[in-house]
C-alpha cells in the first residue's frame, strides 16, 4: 500500500488557518448575539414606555391637573406599568421621567409624556466596550382629559333611574 505523506511545509497548516479564522468567526457570532439583544431590549423599552404612558393617562383622567407638573404618584404608576409590560428589563437600570407638552390644559385636554431610560449591558465580552453603559431611551405621549365633561357629573336635580319609552328597546309592542 501506498501511504499518503504530507510535504514537509504543510504540517500544522489547518491549525494556523483555524487560529486566523476563529477570532473572526467569534466576532461575527458575538455581533449577531449582542445586536439581537440590543434590538430586543430597545423593543421591550418602547413597549414599556407605551404601557407606562397609557397607565398614567388613565390615572390622571378627570383629576383636574391643569397646571404644574405631573404628581410624583404618577411616576410610581408609570414604573409599575413599565415593569409589567417588559419584565425582562432590569429595574435598577430603568429610569422614568414625566412631563406635560402644554403648560396648561387646552380646553379639557393635556398631553402627558413618559420618558424611559435604560442602561444596556452586553451579553458577550467582545462588544462590552461598545455597549455597556449606553442608555436606550423611549418616549410615549398620551392625551389626558384632565377636566371631566359635564355628563360625568350627575346634576343635583336628576334622578339615577331612567324610563324606557315604547319602541326604543327594539321589541314590538
PECORDA-V948071 format. One record per helix or strand. SS is the DSSP state (@ for helix, = for strand). FROM is the first residue (numbers start at 0). LEN is the number of residues. If there is no record, write none. Layout:
((SS & FROM & LEN) (SS & FROM & LEN))
This chain:
((@ & 7 & 3) (@ & 12 & 48) (= & 66 & 1) (@ & 71 & 14) (@ & 90 & 3) (= & 93 & 7) (= & 103 & 1) (= & 105 & 1) (= & 108 & 11) (@ & 124 & 7) (= & 134 & 11) (@ & 149 & 3))
